[in-house]
Amino acid sequence: MTAHDGQAASPQLPPSRTEPDGSAVVRLLSYNVRSLRDDREALVRVIRACAPDVVCVQEAPRFFRWRKYAAWLARRTELTPVTGGATAAGPMVLASLRAHVEHTEDVLLPRTPGLHRRGFATAVLRFGPAARLGVISFHLSLQAQERYAQGRALRQRLAGMGECAVAAGDVNEQPTGRTFRMLRDEFHDVWEKAPWGAELTSTAAAPHQRIDAVFSTAGPELIAGGVPVGLPGVTERDLRAASDHRPVLTVLRVPARRG
């Protein structure tokens, strides 16, 4: 990777699969979709090209007829709604039929008067007979003090999801910020551990900062993570048109856990 362009080597990513030992290679995409206010067909093309097993959505539709729009996105990307949306104040989790949903919970965070309500969409997913992954989709506050309190809640929630878990979402802060540093000190920042593709996520049209990230507990093996620039089927035009953020694609290997 070179410091000036935020690019990393982009070897071919392994496909989703279950290994003979029961471990599972899982593709997880984190994407702030801006309530589907941009080019929806471009958004669908980007998601489908990433071939995700799990999508952690931020700014999912959450107002009038929000379930209809969430179902549209799931159907067009050949995924299934798992949890979240309006019930989590925006974060949502989608998954392929490969994932068996074992548990879901939507968490609403304390609201600061005058600011948007925030929450977490959480799920425990099983791939194959014994590879379990805890997943949190999050979108933290624009206000620094509230963001830090929400980051502490996220840290506690992720730590409580077991040895194999990830939190993916919009931090609304760069890696030098206090909240981002707190999460990075406690968990693995996937871009730091296994950089792939491009680093910068905002804005989509002129990326100059990394405010979207995936954090992992110690259990999963981190294979690759970054903005899917150069991935077959993902075009620069679609990345600019689909949303005001660029997505983060992570590939990880989840070990099999018996019992």
C-alpha positions as CSV (number, residue, x, y, z in Angstrom):
1,M,0.0,0.0,0.0
2,T,1.2,3.5,-0.7
3,A,0.5,6.3,1.8
4,H,-0.7,8.8,-0.8
5,D,-3.4,6.9,-2.5
6,G,-4.8,4.5,0.2
7,Q,-4.5,1.5,-2.2
8,A,-3.5,-2.0,-1.3
9,A,-2.6,-5.0,-3.4
10,S,-5.8,-6.6,-4.7
11,P,-5.2,-10.3,-5.2
12,Q,-8.2,-12.4,-6.2
13,L,-10.6,-13.0,-3.3
14,P,-11.5,-16.5,-2.3
15,P,-15.2,-17.5,-3.0
16,S,-17.6,-18.2,-0.2
17,R,-17.3,-21.8,0.9
18,T,-17.4,-24.3,3.7
19,E,-14.1,-26.1,4.3
20,P,-13.8,-29.8,5.0
21,D,-12.9,-29.0,8.7
22,G,-16.2,-27.1,9.0
23,S,-14.8,-23.6,8.9
24,A,-16.5,-21.2,6.6
25,V,-15.1,-18.5,4.3
26,V,-17.6,-15.6,4.6
27,R,-17.9,-12.4,2.5
28,L,-19.4,-9.5,4.5
29,L,-20.2,-6.1,3.0
30,S,-20.8,-2.9,4.9
31,Y,-22.6,-0.2,3.1
32,N,-24.2,3.1,4.0
33,V,-27.0,3.2,1.3
34,R,-28.4,6.7,2.2
35,S,-32.0,5.4,2.4
36,L,-31.9,4.4,-1.3
37,R,-32.0,8.0,-2.4
38,D,-29.4,7.7,-5.1
39,D,-29.1,5.4,-8.1
40,R,-30.7,2.2,-6.9
41,E,-29.7,0.1,-9.9
42,A,-26.1,1.1,-9.5
43,L,-26.4,0.1,-5.8
44,V,-27.8,-3.3,-6.8
45,R,-24.9,-3.8,-9.3
46,V,-22.3,-3.0,-6.7
47,I,-23.8,-5.3,-4.0
48,R,-24.3,-8.2,-6.4
49,A,-20.7,-7.9,-7.8
50,C,-19.4,-8.3,-4.3
51,A,-21.3,-11.6,-3.9
52,P,-21.8,-11.1,-0.1
53,D,-23.0,-13.7,2.3
54,V,-23.9,-10.8,4.8
55,V,-24.6,-7.2,4.2
56,C,-24.5,-4.7,7.1
57,V,-26.6,-1.8,5.9
58,Q,-26.5,1.7,7.3
59,E,-29.2,4.3,6.6
60,A,-31.6,1.6,5.5
61,P,-35.1,2.9,4.7
62,R,-36.9,3.6,8.0
63,F,-39.8,5.8,7.4
64,F,-43.1,5.4,5.4
65,R,-43.4,1.9,3.9
66,W,-39.8,1.1,4.9
67,R,-40.4,-2.7,4.8
68,K,-41.4,-2.5,1.2
69,Y,-38.1,-0.8,0.2
70,A,-36.0,-3.1,2.4
71,A,-37.7,-6.1,0.7
72,W,-37.0,-4.5,-2.7
73,L,-33.3,-4.2,-1.9
74,A,-33.1,-7.8,-0.6
75,R,-35.0,-9.2,-3.6
76,R,-32.9,-7.4,-6.2
77,T,-29.6,-8.4,-4.5
78,E,-30.8,-12.0,-4.0
79,L,-30.5,-11.7,-0.2
80,T,-33.0,-12.0,2.7
81,P,-33.8,-9.5,5.4
82,V,-32.5,-10.7,8.8
83,T,-33.1,-7.8,11.2
84,G,-33.1,-4.1,11.6
85,G,-34.3,-1.2,9.5
86,A,-36.7,1.2,11.3
87,T,-36.7,-1.1,14.3
88,A,-32.9,-0.4,14.8
89,A,-33.2,3.3,13.7
90,G,-31.4,2.6,10.4
91,P,-28.9,-0.2,10.6
92,M,-30.0,-3.5,9.0
93,V,-28.6,-6.9,8.3
94,L,-29.2,-8.9,5.1
95,A,-27.9,-12.4,4.4
96,S,-27.8,-15.0,1.7
97,L,-29.7,-18.3,2.0
98,R,-26.3,-19.8,3.0
99,A,-26.7,-18.2,6.4
100,H,-28.8,-19.9,9.1
101,V,-30.2,-17.3,11.4
102,E,-29.9,-18.4,15.0
103,H,-30.6,-15.2,16.9
104,T,-31.5,-11.5,16.2
105,E,-31.9,-8.4,18.3
106,D,-32.4,-4.8,17.5
107,V,-31.0,-2.4,20.0
108,L,-32.1,1.2,20.4
109,L,-29.6,3.5,22.0
110,P,-30.3,6.4,24.4
111,R,-31.4,9.5,22.4
112,T,-29.9,12.9,22.8
113,P,-32.6,15.6,22.4
114,G,-32.3,17.3,19.0
115,L,-30.3,14.4,17.5
116,H,-31.3,11.4,15.4
117,R,-32.0,8.2,17.3
118,R,-29.4,5.5,16.8
119,G,-29.3,1.8,17.2
120,F,-27.6,-1.5,16.4
121,A,-28.9,-4.4,14.3
122,T,-27.4,-7.6,15.6
123,A,-27.6,-11.3,14.6
124,V,-25.9,-14.6,15.2
125,L,-25.5,-16.5,11.9
126,R,-24.4,-20.0,11.3
127,F,-22.6,-21.2,8.1
128,G,-22.5,-24.9,7.6
129,P,-22.9,-27.1,10.7
130,A,-20.7,-25.3,13.2
131,A,-19.2,-22.0,12.0
132,R,-21.0,-19.2,13.9
133,L,-20.5,-15.5,13.4
134,G,-22.0,-12.7,15.5
135,V,-22.7,-9.6,13.4
136,I,-23.5,-6.0,14.3
137,S,-24.5,-3.3,11.9
138,F,-24.0,0.2,13.4
139,H,-24.1,3.9,12.5
140,L,-22.7,6.2,15.1
141,S,-23.6,9.8,15.9
142,L,-22.3,12.9,14.2
143,Q,-21.9,14.6,17.6
144,A,-18.6,13.7,19.3
145,Q,-19.8,13.2,22.9
146,E,-22.8,11.1,21.9
147,R,-20.6,9.1,19.4
148,Y,-18.2,8.2,22.1
149,A,-21.0,6.9,24.4
150,Q,-22.4,4.9,21.5
151,G,-18.9,3.6,20.7
152,R,-18.6,2.3,24.3
153,A,-22.0,0.6,23.9
154,L,-20.8,-1.0,20.7
155,R,-17.6,-2.1,22.3
156,Q,-19.5,-3.8,25.1
157,R,-22.0,-5.4,22.7
158,L,-19.3,-6.8,20.4
159,A,-17.2,-8.1,23.2
160,G,-20.3,-9.9,24.5
161,M,-21.1,-11.7,21.2
162,G,-18.4,-14.3,21.7
163,E,-15.0,-15.2,20.2
164,C,-16.1,-14.8,16.5
165,A,-18.0,-11.6,15.9
166,V,-17.7,-8.5,13.7
167,A,-19.1,-5.0,13.9
168,A,-19.5,-3.2,10.5
169,G,-20.7,0.3,9.9
170,D,-20.3,4.0,9.7
171,V,-18.2,5.4,12.5
172,N,-18.7,9.0,11.4
173,E,-15.1,9.6,12.5
174,Q,-11.6,9.0,11.0
175,P,-9.1,6.6,12.6
176,T,-7.4,9.4,14.5
177,G,-10.7,10.1,16.4
178,R,-11.3,9.1,20.0
179,T,-14.1,6.7,19.3
180,F,-12.4,5.0,16.4
181,R,-9.2,4.6,18.4
182,M,-11.2,3.1,21.3
183,L,-12.7,0.4,19.0
184,R,-9.4,-0.2,17.2
185,D,-7.6,-0.6,20.5
186,E,-10.1,-3.3,21.6
187,F,-10.7,-5.1,18.3
188,H,-9.0,-5.8,15.0
189,D,-9.5,-3.0,12.4
190,V,-9.8,-5.2,9.2
191,W,-8.3,-2.6,6.9
192,E,-5.2,-2.4,9.2
193,K,-4.9,-6.2,9.5
194,A,-5.7,-7.3,6.0
195,P,-5.8,-4.3,3.6
196,W,-7.2,-5.0,0.1
197,G,-8.7,-2.8,-2.5
198,A,-8.9,0.9,-1.4
199,E,-9.0,2.6,1.9
200,L,-11.1,5.7,1.7
201,T,-14.9,5.5,2.0
202,S,-16.2,9.1,1.9
203,T,-17.3,10.7,-0.1
204,A,-18.2,8.3,-2.9
205,A,-17.5,10.9,-5.6
206,A,-14.3,12.2,-4.1
207,P,-13.0,9.9,-1.4
208,H,-10.8,11.6,1.1
209,Q,-11.5,10.0,4.5
210,R,-12.1,6.6,6.0
211,I,-15.1,6.8,8.2
212,D,-16.6,3.3,7.5
213,A,-14.9,0.3,9.0
214,V,-15.2,-3.3,10.1
215,F,-14.0,-4.4,13.5
216,S,-13.4,-8.0,14.5
217,T,-12.9,-10.0,17.6
218,A,-9.9,-12.4,17.8
219,G,-11.7,-15.5,16.5
220,P,-12.1,-15.0,12.7
221,E,-9.1,-15.2,10.4
222,L,-9.1,-11.9,8.4
223,I,-8.3,-12.6,4.8
224,A,-9.0,-9.2,3.2
225,G,-10.9,-6.0,3.7
226,G,-11.4,-2.7,1.9
227,V,-13.3,-0.7,-0.7
228,P,-13.9,-3.1,-3.7
229,V,-12.2,-0.9,-6.2
230,G,-11.1,-3.1,-9.2
231,L,-13.3,-6.0,-8.2
232,P,-14.9,-7.5,-11.4
233,G,-18.3,-6.0,-11.9
234,V,-17.7,-3.0,-9.7
235,T,-17.3,0.2,-11.7
236,E,-16.1,3.6,-10.7
237,R,-19.3,5.1,-12.2
238,D,-21.5,2.8,-10.1
239,L,-19.5,3.5,-6.9
240,R,-20.1,7.2,-7.4
241,A,-23.8,6.9,-8.3
242,A,-25.0,4.3,-5.8
243,S,-24.6,6.3,-2.5
244,D,-22.6,9.0,-0.8
245,H,-20.4,6.4,0.8
246,R,-18.2,3.6,-0.7
247,P,-18.8,0.1,0.7
248,V,-16.3,-2.0,2.6
249,L,-16.0,-5.7,1.6
250,T,-14.4,-8.1,4.1
251,V,-13.5,-11.7,3.6
252,L,-12.9,-13.8,6.7
253,R,-12.7,-17.4,7.7
254,V,-14.9,-18.4,10.6
255,P,-13.7,-21.5,12.5
256,A,-16.0,-24.4,13.3
257,R,-17.0,-24.5,17.0
258,R,-18.3,-27.7,18.4
259,G,-20.9,-28.0,21.1
